[in-house]
């Protein structure tokens, strides 16, 4: 059970970081 929670949390963090990176990329492309 704990493993499942940890895994889902890890997946959530990964998707969150991916969104942050894509947002930063969009901002940079707009500024460029």
CHARMM-style PDB file with segment names, atoms N, HN, CA, C and O in Angstrom:
ATOM      1  N   UNK     1       0.833  -1.203   0.000  1.00  0.00      PROA
ATOM      2  CA  UNK     1       0.000   0.000   0.000  1.00  0.00      PROA
ATOM      3  C   UNK     1       0.869   1.255   0.000  1.00  0.00      PROA
ATOM      4  O   UNK     1       0.642   2.188  -0.771  1.00  0.00      PROA
ATOM      5  N   UNK     2       1.858   1.256   0.873  1.00  0.00      PROA
ATOM      6  HN  UNK     2       2.042   0.498   1.499  1.00  0.00      PROA
ATOM      7  CA  UNK     2       2.761   2.413   0.932  1.00  0.00      PROA
ATOM      8  C   UNK     2       3.500   2.581  -0.390  1.00  0.00      PROA
ATOM      9  O   UNK     2       3.718   3.701  -0.852  1.00  0.00      PROA
ATOM     10  N   UNK     3       3.883   1.455  -0.993  1.00  0.00      PROA
ATOM     11  HN  UNK     3       3.705   0.546  -0.617  1.00  0.00      PROA
ATOM     12  CA  UNK     3       4.591   1.519  -2.270  1.00  0.00      PROA
ATOM     13  C   UNK     3       3.740   2.187  -3.334  1.00  0.00      PROA
ATOM     14  O   UNK     3       4.238   2.991  -4.122  1.00  0.00      PROA
ATOM     15  N   UNK     4       2.462   1.856  -3.358  1.00  0.00      PROA
ATOM     16  HN  UNK     4       2.058   1.203  -2.718  1.00  0.00      PROA
ATOM     17  CA  UNK     4       1.561   2.429  -4.362  1.00  0.00      PROA
ATOM     18  C   UNK     4       1.452   3.936  -4.170  1.00  0.00      PROA
ATOM     19  O   UNK     4       1.486   4.696  -5.138  1.00  0.00      PROA
ATOM     20  N   UNK     5       1.320   4.364  -2.913  1.00  0.00      PROA
ATOM     21  HN  UNK     5       1.292   3.747  -2.127  1.00  0.00      PROA
ATOM     22  CA  UNK     5       1.203   5.801  -2.632  1.00  0.00      PROA
ATOM     23  C   UNK     5       2.488   6.516  -3.047  1.00  0.00      PROA
ATOM     24  O   UNK     5       2.447   7.586  -3.655  1.00  0.00      PROA
ATOM     25  N   UNK     6       3.626   5.913  -2.712  1.00  0.00      PROA
ATOM     26  HN  UNK     6       3.660   5.044  -2.218  1.00  0.00      PROA
ATOM     27  CA  UNK     6       4.907   6.521  -3.073  1.00  0.00      PROA
ATOM     28  C   UNK     6       5.055   6.610  -4.586  1.00  0.00      PROA
ATOM     29  O   UNK     6       5.542   7.612  -5.108  1.00  0.00      PROA
ATOM     30  N   UNK     7       4.634   5.557  -5.290  1.00  0.00      PROA
ATOM     31  HN  UNK     7       4.239   4.743  -4.865  1.00  0.00      PROA
ATOM     32  CA  UNK     7       4.756   5.535  -6.743  1.00  0.00      PROA
ATOM     33  C   UNK     7       3.882   6.606  -7.376  1.00  0.00      PROA
ATOM     34  O   UNK     7       4.327   7.333  -8.265  1.00  0.00      PROA
ATOM     35  N   UNK     8       2.631   6.705  -6.916  1.00  0.00      PROA
ATOM     36  HN  UNK     8       2.270   6.114  -6.195  1.00  0.00      PROA
ATOM     37  CA  UNK     8       1.722   7.701  -7.497  1.00  0.00      PROA
ATOM     38  C   UNK     8       2.227   9.105  -7.202  1.00  0.00      PROA
ATOM     39  O   UNK     8       2.098  10.008  -8.029  1.00  0.00      PROA
ATOM     40  N   UNK     9       2.800   9.280  -6.028  1.00  0.00      PROA
ATOM     41  HN  UNK     9       2.905   8.547  -5.357  1.00  0.00      PROA
ATOM     42  CA  UNK     9       3.348  10.593  -5.688  1.00  0.00      PROA
ATOM     43  C   UNK     9       4.519  10.924  -6.598  1.00  0.00      PROA
ATOM     44  O   UNK     9       4.657  12.060  -7.053  1.00  0.00      PROA
ATOM     45  N   UNK    10       5.361   9.937  -6.863  1.00  0.00      PROA
ATOM     46  HN  UNK    10       5.250   9.014  -6.493  1.00  0.00      PROA
ATOM     47  CA  UNK    10       6.506  10.129  -7.755  1.00  0.00      PROA
ATOM     48  C   UNK    10       6.020  10.498  -9.147  1.00  0.00      PROA
ATOM     49  O   UNK    10       6.570  11.403  -9.775  1.00  0.00      PROA
ATOM     50  N   UNK    11       4.998   9.810  -9.635  1.00  0.00      PROA
ATOM     51  HN  UNK    11       4.551   9.075  -9.124  1.00  0.00      PROA
ATOM     52  CA  UNK    11       4.442  10.107 -10.957  1.00  0.00      PROA
ATOM     53  C   UNK    11       3.878  11.521 -10.984  1.00  0.00      PROA
ATOM     54  O   UNK    11       4.024  12.236 -11.975  1.00  0.00      PROA
ATOM     55  N   UNK    12       3.236  11.919  -9.895  1.00  0.00      PROA
ATOM     56  HN  UNK    12       3.117  11.339  -9.089  1.00  0.00      PROA
ATOM     57  CA  UNK    12       2.657  13.261  -9.817  1.00  0.00      PROA
ATOM     58  C   UNK    12       3.749  14.314  -9.878  1.00  0.00      PROA
ATOM     59  O   UNK    12       3.618  15.317 -10.580  1.00  0.00      PROA
ATOM     60  N   UNK    13       4.824  14.083  -9.144  1.00  0.00      PROA
ATOM     61  HN  UNK    13       4.931  13.268  -8.575  1.00  0.00      PROA
ATOM     62  CA  UNK    13       5.944  15.030  -9.137  1.00  0.00      PROA
ATOM     63  C   UNK    13       6.567  15.120 -10.524  1.00  0.00      PROA
ATOM     64  O   UNK    13       6.919  16.205 -10.986  1.00  0.00      PROA
ATOM     65  N   UNK    14       6.701  13.969 -11.184  1.00  0.00      PROA
ATOM     66  HN  UNK    14       6.415  13.088 -10.808  1.00  0.00      PROA
ATOM     67  CA  UNK    14       7.302  13.972 -12.527  1.00  0.00      PROA
ATOM     68  C   UNK    14       6.450  14.764 -13.515  1.00  0.00      PROA
ATOM     69  O   UNK    14       6.976  15.538 -14.315  1.00  0.00      PROA
ATOM     70  N   UNK    15       5.143  14.570 -13.458  1.00  0.00      PROA
ATOM     71  HN  UNK    15       4.715  13.941 -12.808  1.00  0.00      PROA
ATOM     72  CA  UNK    15       4.264  15.298 -14.379  1.00  0.00      PROA
ATOM     73  C   UNK    15       4.258  16.782 -14.036  1.00  0.00      PROA
ATOM     74  O   UNK    15       4.160  17.629 -14.924  1.00  0.00      PROA
ATOM     75  N   UNK    16       4.363  17.096 -12.740  1.00  0.00      PROA
ATOM     76  HN  UNK    16       4.442  16.408 -12.019  1.00  0.00      PROA
ATOM     77  CA  UNK    16       4.393  18.494 -12.312  1.00  0.00      PROA
ATOM     78  C   UNK    16       5.654  19.180 -12.833  1.00  0.00      PROA
ATOM     79  O   UNK    16       5.595  20.299 -13.341  1.00  0.00      PROA
ATOM     80  N   UNK    17       6.784  18.508 -12.704  1.00  0.00      PROA
ATOM     81  HN  UNK    17       6.832  17.599 -12.291  1.00  0.00      PROA
ATOM     82  CA  UNK    17       8.048  19.062 -13.201  1.00  0.00      PROA
ATOM     83  C   UNK    17       8.000  19.206 -14.717  1.00  0.00      PROA
ATOM     84  O   UNK    17       8.484  20.196 -15.266  1.00  0.00      PROA
ATOM     85  N   UNK    18       7.418  18.222 -15.390  1.00  0.00      PROA
ATOM     86  HN  UNK    18       7.025  17.418 -14.944  1.00  0.00      PROA
ATOM     87  CA  UNK    18       7.316  18.287 -16.849  1.00  0.00      PROA
ATOM     88  C   UNK    18       6.481  19.488 -17.268  1.00  0.00      PROA
ATOM     89  O   UNK    18       6.804  20.156 -18.250  1.00  0.00      PROA
ATOM     90  N   UNK    19       5.404  19.769 -16.526  1.00  0.00      PROA
ATOM     91  HN  UNK    19       5.141  19.226 -15.729  1.00  0.00      PROA
ATOM     92  CA  UNK    19       4.572  20.926 -16.853  1.00  0.00      PROA
ATOM     93  C   UNK    19       5.342  22.218 -16.619  1.00  0.00      PROA
ATOM     94  O   UNK    19       5.253  23.152 -17.416  1.00  0.00      PROA
ATOM     95  N   UNK    20       6.099  22.271 -15.523  1.00  0.00      PROA
ATOM     96  HN  UNK    20       6.171  21.513 -14.875  1.00  0.00      PROA
ATOM     97  CA  UNK    20       6.901  23.461 -15.242  1.00  0.00      PROA
ATOM     98  C   UNK    20       7.903  23.695 -16.366  1.00  0.00      PROA
ATOM     99  O   UNK    20       8.069  24.823 -16.829  1.00  0.00      PROA
ATOM    100  N   UNK    21       8.571  22.627 -16.807  1.00  0.00      PROA
ATOM    101  HN  UNK    21       8.436  21.711 -16.432  1.00  0.00      PROA
ATOM    102  CA  UNK    21       9.565  22.753 -17.866  1.00  0.00      PROA
ATOM    103  C   UNK    21       8.922  23.213 -19.164  1.00  0.00      PROA
ATOM    104  O   UNK    21       9.470  24.073 -19.853  1.00  0.00      PROA
ATOM    105  N   UNK    22       7.773  22.654 -19.505  1.00  0.00      PROA
ATOM    106  HN  UNK    22       7.328  21.955 -18.945  1.00  0.00      PROA
ATOM    107  CA  UNK    22       7.110  23.040 -20.754  1.00  0.00      PROA
ATOM    108  C   UNK    22       6.615  24.482 -20.661  1.00  0.00      PROA
ATOM    109  O   UNK    22       6.639  25.212 -21.652  1.00  0.00      PROA
ATOM    110  N   UNK    23       6.161  24.898 -19.465  1.00  0.00      PROA
ATOM    111  HN  UNK    23       6.141  24.305 -18.660  1.00  0.00      PROA
ATOM    112  CA  UNK    23       5.739  26.284 -19.283  1.00  0.00      PROA
ATOM    113  C   UNK    23       6.926  27.220 -19.476  1.00  0.00      PROA
ATOM    114  O   UNK    23       6.810  28.243 -20.152  1.00  0.00      PROA
ATOM    115  N   UNK    24       8.064  26.874 -18.887  1.00  0.00      PROA
ATOM    116  HN  UNK    24       8.158  26.043 -18.339  1.00  0.00      PROA
ATOM    117  CA  UNK    24       9.262  27.688 -19.044  1.00  0.00      PROA
ATOM    118  C   UNK    24       9.677  27.756 -20.510  1.00  0.00      PROA
ATOM    119  O   UNK    24      10.098  28.806 -20.993  1.00  0.00      PROA
ATOM    120  N   UNK    25       9.557  26.637 -21.212  1.00  0.00      PROA
ATOM    121  HN  UNK    25       9.214  25.783 -20.820  1.00  0.00      PROA
ATOM    122  CA  UNK    25       9.927  26.601 -22.624  1.00  0.00      PROA
ATOM    123  C   UNK    25       9.004  27.505 -23.430  1.00  0.00      PROA
ATOM    124  O   UNK    25       9.456  28.213 -24.330  1.00  0.00      PROA
ATOM    125  N   UNK    26       7.697  27.485 -23.106  1.00  0.00      PROA
ATOM    126  HN  UNK    26       7.330  26.910 -22.375  1.00  0.00      PROA
ATOM    127  CA  UNK    26       6.739  28.342 -23.809  1.00  0.00      PROA
ATOM    128  C   UNK    26       7.057  29.807 -23.550  1.00  0.00      PROA
ATOM    129  O   UNK    26       7.017  30.627 -24.467  1.00  0.00      PROA
ATOM    130  N   UNK    27       7.373  30.135 -22.304  1.00  0.00      PROA
ATOM    131  HN  UNK    27       7.406  29.468 -21.559  1.00  0.00      PROA
ATOM    132  CA  UNK    27       7.700  31.520 -21.969  1.00  0.00      PROA
ATOM    133  C   UNK    27       8.946  31.969 -22.728  1.00  0.00      PROA
ATOM    134  O   UNK    27       8.987  33.074 -23.269  1.00  0.00      PROA
ATOM    135  N   UNK    28       9.954  31.111 -22.765  1.00  0.00      PROA
ATOM    136  HN  UNK    28       9.921  30.214 -22.326  1.00  0.00      PROA
ATOM    137  CA  UNK    28      11.191  31.461 -23.462  1.00  0.00      PROA
ATOM    138  C   UNK    28      10.944  31.639 -24.954  1.00  0.00      PROA
ATOM    139  O   UNK    28      11.493  32.553 -25.569  1.00  0.00      PROA
ATOM    140  N   UNK    29      10.125  30.775 -25.538  1.00  0.00      PROA
ATOM    141  HN  UNK    29       9.680  30.033 -25.038  1.00  0.00      PROA
ATOM    142  CA  UNK    29       9.866  30.879 -26.976  1.00  0.00      PROA
ATOM    143  C   UNK    29       9.062  32.144 -27.272  1.00  0.00      PROA
ATOM    144  O   UNK    29       9.222  32.744 -28.334  1.00  0.00      PROA
ATOM    145  N   UNK    30       8.198  32.552 -26.340  1.00  0.00      PROA
ATOM    146  HN  UNK    30       8.068  32.064 -25.476  1.00  0.00      PROA
ATOM    147  CA  UNK    30       7.438  33.786 -26.543  1.00  0.00      PROA
ATOM    148  C   UNK    30       8.355  34.999 -26.445  1.00  0.00      PROA
ATOM    149  O   UNK    30       8.224  35.952 -27.213  1.00  0.00      PROA
ATOM    150  N   UNK    31       9.290  34.955 -25.487  1.00  0.00      PROA
ATOM    151  HN  UNK    31       9.396  34.181 -24.863  1.00  0.00      PROA
ATOM    152  CA  UNK    31      10.196  36.086 -25.293  1.00  0.00      PROA
ATOM    153  C   UNK    31      11.208  36.174 -26.427  1.00  0.00      PROA
ATOM    154  O   UNK    31      11.615  37.268 -26.819  1.00  0.00      PROA
ATOM    155  N   UNK    32      11.610  35.026 -26.949  1.00  0.00      PROA
ATOM    156  HN  UNK    32      11.279  34.138 -26.631  1.00  0.00      PROA
ATOM    157  CA  UNK    32      12.644  35.008 -27.986  1.00  0.00      PROA
ATOM    158  C   UNK    32      12.160  35.691 -29.263  1.00  0.00      PROA
ATOM    159  OT1 UNK    32      12.904  35.767 -30.242  1.00  0.00      PROA
TER     160      UNK     32
END
